[in-house]
Structures are given as C-alpha cells and as structure tokens.
Amino acid sequence: MKAFDQFLRRFKRVRWLENRVGELEGDKADLRRDVADLEQANARLKAEAAEREFVFPPGHFYSPQTSRAEVAEVFAREQAGPSFAGLELNEAEQGARLHRFAEAYAEQPFPETATAGRRYFLNNPSYGSYDGIMLYLMLREAGARRVIEVGSGFSSAAMLDLNEFVFGGRMRLTFIDPDMGRLRPLLKPDDHARVTLIEQKVQEVPLATFAELEAGDVLFIDSSHVSKLGSDVNRLFFDVLPVLKPGVWVHIHDVTGNLEYPREWFDEGRSWNELYLLRAFLMYNRSWRIELFTGWIFNTHNAFLRERMPLCAGGGGGQIWLRKVAE
C-alpha cells in the first residue's frame, strides 16, 4: 500500500509537471509574440522619430507649412486688391487677345458633357470650360507643332481631341508622368504615331528633350505645385525653363488671379508654394512675357466674358501663359 501511495504521488507530480510545461510553452509562445510586436512598434517609433528629427510643427517660423491659426489670422486681415508690383502684366495685349478670342469663341469644338468618341468634355471636375476653351484658343493662335505636357489628366484628353478633330494631327504630343494609368486608356490606335509617353518623373527626363522645342511650340506644366528639395517644380523653374528657345510658350496651371492660394486649399492642408516661386520668377524679368493670365482676366473682364464668352464666365482652374522672348 505504501508503495502504491508513493507511485500515486509521483504520478500526480509528473502530470502536474507535464501540465506546467505545457503552460510554460504557451507562455513562451505568447512572450515571443509580445517581443515581436514590441520590436515592430520600436522600429516604427524609431522611423517616426527619424522623420520628425528636423521637422518643425506647422506654423513654426522655420516650417514651410502653415497652421490653421496662421491661415485664419492672415485671411482675417482686410484683404486689399492684389499687388502686382514688379510684374509686367502686358495688359493691352491681353485685352486685344481676349477680343480676338471672343471672335473665335463660337468655333470652340468641345462637347459640354461626356460624349461617345470624345475624350474631353467641358463639364469635368479638373480642367473645366474656362480652361479647356482657353487652351483651344491659345493652341490655335500659337500654331503649335509640338507640345510637351508635364503631368496628365483632362488637359491631355483635350489636346488629344484637338489634335484629332481640329488640327488634323499636326501636333506631336509628348506626355511626361510617372503614372500613365489615366492616360493610356485614352489613346486610340492612330495616336501612337504622333504621341510619345515618357513614364518618368520630370526630374529624370534629359534637358535635351525640352531644348528641342522650337518657337511656337508649347511646354504645358501641371506640376505638384510644391517647391522643395528635389521637386518637379524646382527642376522645371531652375533647369528646364532656362534651356527653352526664345518663342516657346509655357502654360502653368492652377494659377489664381491674385497670385495667392484660396483659403479653402489651406484648410484642406495644401501648403502649396509654386505661385510664390512663379511670382518671384516673373518680377523684373524681361526675358519672359505674360501672354495670357486667365485668373486676372476673370477678375477684370468678367462682364465681357459673360456677354461674349459665357462658358468661360464661371472661371475655375486658372492658367498663365508665358512666352520666352530673350535668352
């Protein structure tokens, strides 16, 4: 009996140890998972700390980003009319061009709504009636044989349709964009002979590509709108514009009539700064001429637009056309 009791105690001890080993193995697995989770969290924190090491909060005087309080303060001040100090707006020629455009307005070729066989229509959310009609009229007046567009979208659709239905395929179109997902489906078989797609950042495109543009040709810019280290905006202003030949036209999109961004864009978190670089570029600059500034025209000739060019009277978008007149 004594031997049996000893066996029973040992048996219970063994079972307890087996159960305990199982529990410890489970704890060990849980601890391993906890350690892995902690290591991942630590890596994320280190990465965030590295990103924030030299970043000042929005609104700080060293930060390029505005804070909500800063935006509210600036726009709460009494806003005088826009100052164009140091800029030559070329007002007389812009006015004369607007009257020429009004004479040709009835010939604008775009449908107002999505239409089978057409890629562009005026009532779109990105490059609307005012932009599209002015693009048509400017390309018509310039007689462009070649267009290089940086960035793609509804403006690309407009130029593809103009080339097919209006200009008889005279234009060679080059589109530069790191993501051609929106543009490729728009191409028709006949487009490939006169369209070149460069699926790269503009920072990676050789300057010789832009130096090939001749007088009357167009560089169409719809950029990220942000000047920063290594940005497309810096590449365009500092490297591309200087290599263009005299007589080349340059279109820049999202240029407002007072050369300041709307408050709602700041409220949405867009701390864009291309306009400020553009303004500094144009001040006292006799090598470039403003040929068409649609935001300024909208603000100063709105009654004329309503009467003579009603599809343009709603504004929207905003573009400025420059021409290089000297090296």
C-alpha positions in Angstrom: 0.0 0.0 0.0 2.8 2.3 0.9 4.5 1.7 -2.5 1.2 2.4 -4.3 0.8 5.7 -2.4 4.4 6.7 -3.4 3.6 5.8 -7.1 0.4 7.8 -7.0 2.2 10.9 -5.6 4.9 10.6 -8.2 2.3 10.1 -11.0 0.4 13.2 -9.9 3.7 15.1 -9.7 4.6 14.0 -13.2 1.2 15.1 -14.5 1.5 18.4 -12.8 4.9 18.9 -14.3 3.6 18.0 -17.7 0.8 20.5 -17.4 3.1 23.1 -16.2 5.5 22.5 -19.1 2.5 23.0 -21.4 1.6 26.2 -19.7 5.1 27.5 -19.9 5.4 26.6 -23.6 2.2 28.6 -24.2 3.6 31.4 -22.1 6.8 31.2 -24.1 4.9 31.5 -27.4 2.9 34.4 -26.1 6.1 36.1 -24.9 7.7 35.6 -28.3 4.7 37.2 -30.0 4.8 40.1 -27.5 8.6 40.6 -28.2 8.0 40.6 -31.9 5.2 43.1 -31.5 7.3 45.3 -29.3 10.2 45.1 -31.8 7.9 46.2 -34.6 6.5 49.0 -32.5 10.0 50.1 -31.6 11.1 50.1 -35.3 8.0 52.3 -36.2 8.8 54.7 -33.4 12.4 55.0 -34.4 11.3 55.6 -38.1 8.8 58.3 -36.9 11.4 59.9 -34.7 13.9 60.0 -37.6 11.3 61.7 -39.8 10.5 64.2 -37.1 14.0 64.9 -36.0 14.3 68.0 -38.1 10.6 68.8 -38.6 9.1 71.9 -37.1 5.4 72.0 -36.5 3.1 73.7 -39.0 3.0 77.5 -38.3 6.6 77.5 -36.8 8.7 80.2 -38.5 11.1 77.5 -39.7 8.3 75.4 -41.2 7.1 75.8 -44.8 3.6 74.5 -43.7 1.0 77.0 -42.4 -1.0 76.2 -39.3 -4.8 76.6 -39.2 -4.3 79.5 -36.7 -1.9 81.2 -39.1 -4.2 80.8 -42.0 -7.2 82.2 -40.0 -5.1 85.2 -38.9 -3.9 86.1 -42.4 -7.3 85.8 -44.1 -9.0 87.7 -41.3 -7.0 90.8 -42.2 -8.6 93.2 -44.5 -7.6 92.0 -48.0 -6.7 94.8 -50.3 -6.7 94.2 -54.1 -3.8 92.1 -55.4 -0.5 93.8 -55.7 1.4 93.1 -58.9 4.5 95.1 -58.0 7.4 94.3 -60.2 5.2 92.4 -62.7 4.5 93.5 -66.3 1.0 92.2 -67.0 1.1 93.1 -70.7 -2.5 94.3 -70.2 -3.1 95.9 -73.6 -2.0 92.8 -75.5 -4.0 90.5 -73.1 -7.1 92.7 -73.8 -6.5 92.5 -77.6 -6.1 88.8 -77.4 -9.3 88.4 -75.4 -11.2 90.3 -78.1 -9.7 88.0 -80.8 -10.7 85.0 -78.8 -14.2 86.3 -78.5 -14.5 86.4 -82.3 -13.4 82.7 -82.5 -15.4 81.6 -79.4 -18.3 80.1 -81.4 -15.9 77.7 -83.0 -14.8 76.0 -79.8 -15.1 72.3 -80.5 -15.7 70.6 -77.2 -19.0 69.0 -76.0 -20.3 70.1 -72.7 -20.9 66.6 -71.4 -19.3 63.2 -71.9 -19.8 62.1 -75.5 -19.0 58.9 -77.2 -15.8 59.0 -79.3 -14.6 62.1 -77.4 -12.1 62.1 -74.6 -12.7 65.6 -73.2 -15.8 67.4 -72.2 -16.2 70.9 -70.7 -18.2 69.9 -67.5 -15.4 67.9 -65.9 -14.1 68.4 -62.4 -10.4 69.1 -63.2 -9.9 71.1 -66.3 -13.3 72.8 -66.9 -14.9 75.1 -69.5 -12.7 78.2 -69.0 -9.5 76.2 -69.0 -10.4 74.0 -72.0 -11.7 76.8 -74.2 -8.7 79.0 -73.5 -6.4 76.0 -74.2 -8.0 75.5 -77.6 -7.8 79.2 -78.5 -4.2 79.5 -77.4 -3.0 76.4 -79.3 -4.9 77.7 -82.3 -3.3 81.1 -82.1 0.2 79.7 -81.4 0.1 77.2 -84.3 2.0 74.8 -82.1 3.6 71.9 -83.9 4.8 70.2 -80.7 3.6 70.1 -77.1 5.3 68.6 -74.1 3.0 68.2 -71.2 4.3 67.6 -67.7 1.5 65.9 -65.8 -1.5 64.4 -67.4 -5.3 64.4 -67.0 -8.3 66.1 -68.6 -5.9 68.6 -70.3 -4.3 65.6 -72.0 -7.7 64.5 -73.2 -8.4 67.9 -74.6 -5.2 68.1 -76.5 -5.7 64.6 -77.9 -9.2 65.5 -79.1 -8.0 68.9 -80.6 -5.2 67.1 -82.5 -7.6 64.5 -83.9 -10.7 66.6 -84.6 -9.5 70.2 -85.1 -5.8 70.4 -86.0 -5.6 67.4 -88.4 -2.9 65.6 -86.4 -0.4 68.4 -86.9 0.8 68.3 -83.3 3.4 65.9 -81.9 2.4 65.4 -78.2 4.8 64.2 -75.5 3.3 63.4 -72.1 5.6 63.1 -69.1 4.1 61.5 -66.0 5.4 58.8 -63.6 1.9 57.2 -63.7 0.2 56.8 -67.1 -2.7 54.8 -65.7 -5.2 57.6 -66.6 -3.8 58.4 -70.0 -3.1 55.1 -71.6 -6.7 54.0 -71.9 -7.5 57.3 -73.7 -5.1 56.5 -76.6 -6.6 55.4 -79.9 -4.6 53.3 -82.5 -3.9 56.4 -84.7 -2.5 58.3 -81.7 0.6 56.2 -81.4 2.3 57.7 -84.5 2.1 61.2 -83.0 2.1 60.6 -79.2 5.1 59.9 -77.0 4.7 58.7 -73.4 7.6 59.2 -71.0 6.6 57.3 -67.8 9.1 59.1 -65.6 9.4 61.9 -63.2 10.3 65.1 -65.0 13.4 65.2 -62.7 14.6 62.1 -64.6 14.0 63.4 -68.2 17.1 64.8 -70.0 17.1 68.5 -70.6 17.7 67.9 -74.3 14.1 66.8 -74.6 12.9 70.3 -73.7 15.7 72.0 -75.7 14.2 70.5 -78.9 11.1 72.7 -78.6 11.0 75.4 -81.3 9.4 78.9 -81.4 5.7 78.4 -81.3 5.8 75.1 -79.5 4.4 74.7 -76.0 5.6 73.4 -72.7 2.5 72.6 -70.6 3.1 72.4 -66.9 0.7 70.9 -64.3 3.1 70.1 -61.5 2.9 69.0 -57.9 2.8 72.8 -57.1 5.4 72.3 -54.3 9.0 73.7 -54.4 11.2 71.6 -52.2 14.4 69.6 -52.3 14.4 67.5 -55.5 10.9 68.5 -56.5 9.5 68.7 -60.0 8.8 72.4 -59.5 12.5 73.1 -58.8 13.5 71.1 -61.8 11.1 73.0 -64.1 12.0 76.5 -62.9 15.7 76.1 -62.4 16.7 73.7 -65.1 14.0 73.3 -67.8 12.9 76.9 -68.4 16.5 78.2 -69.0 17.1 75.7 -71.8 14.0 76.7 -73.8 14.5 78.6 -77.0 13.0 82.1 -77.5 9.5 81.9 -78.8 8.5 78.8 -76.9 5.2 79.2 -75.0 4.8 77.9 -71.4 1.4 77.1 -69.8 1.3 76.8 -66.0 -1.9 75.5 -64.4 -3.6 76.4 -61.0 -2.5 80.0 -61.1 -5.1 82.2 -59.4 -6.0 85.7 -60.4 -4.4 87.3 -57.3 -1.3 85.0 -57.2 -2.4 83.7 -53.8 -3.9 80.3 -53.0 -7.6 80.2 -51.8 -8.2 79.8 -48.1 -10.1 76.6 -48.6 -7.0 75.0 -50.1 -5.0 75.8 -47.0 -7.9 74.5 -44.9 -7.6 71.2 -46.8 -4.0 71.0 -45.8 -2.4 72.1 -49.1 0.7 74.1 -48.3 1.5 74.7 -52.0 4.1 77.3 -52.8 4.6 77.2 -56.6 2.8 80.6 -57.0 5.3 82.4 -54.9 8.2 81.0 -56.9 6.4 81.9 -60.2 5.8 85.4 -58.9 9.5 85.9 -57.9 10.5 84.4 -61.3 8.4 87.0 -63.2 9.3 90.1 -61.2 11.5 92.4 -63.2 12.1 89.6 -65.7 12.4 91.0 -69.3 13.2 87.6 -70.8 9.7 86.3 -70.4 6.4 87.9 -71.2 2.9 87.2 -69.8 0.7 86.5 -72.8 -2.5 85.3 -71.1 -3.4 85.3 -67.4 -6.9 83.8 -67.2 -7.4 84.5 -63.5 -6.6 88.2 -64.0 -8.9 88.3 -67.0 -11.7 86.7 -65.0 -11.3 89.3 -62.2 -11.0 92.3 -64.5 -13.1 91.4 -67.6 -15.9 89.3 -66.2 -18.7 91.3 -67.7 -17.1 90.8 -71.1 -16.8 87.1 -70.5 -20.5 86.8 -69.5 -21.6 88.7 -72.6 -19.2 87.3 -75.3 -17.8 84.0 -73.9 -20.4 82.7 -71.4 -19.0 79.3 -71.0 -15.8 81.0 -69.7 -17.7 83.2 -67.2 -17.8 80.7 -64.4 -14.0 80.7 -64.0 -12.3 77.8 -62.3 -8.9 76.3 -62.7 -6.7 79.1 -63.7 -3.7 79.2 -66.1 -1.0 81.6 -67.1 0.7 81.6 -70.5 4.2 82.9 -70.8 6.5 83.2 -73.8 10.2 83.4 -73.8 11.3 86.5 -75.7 15.1 86.6 -75.0 17.9 84.4 -73.7 
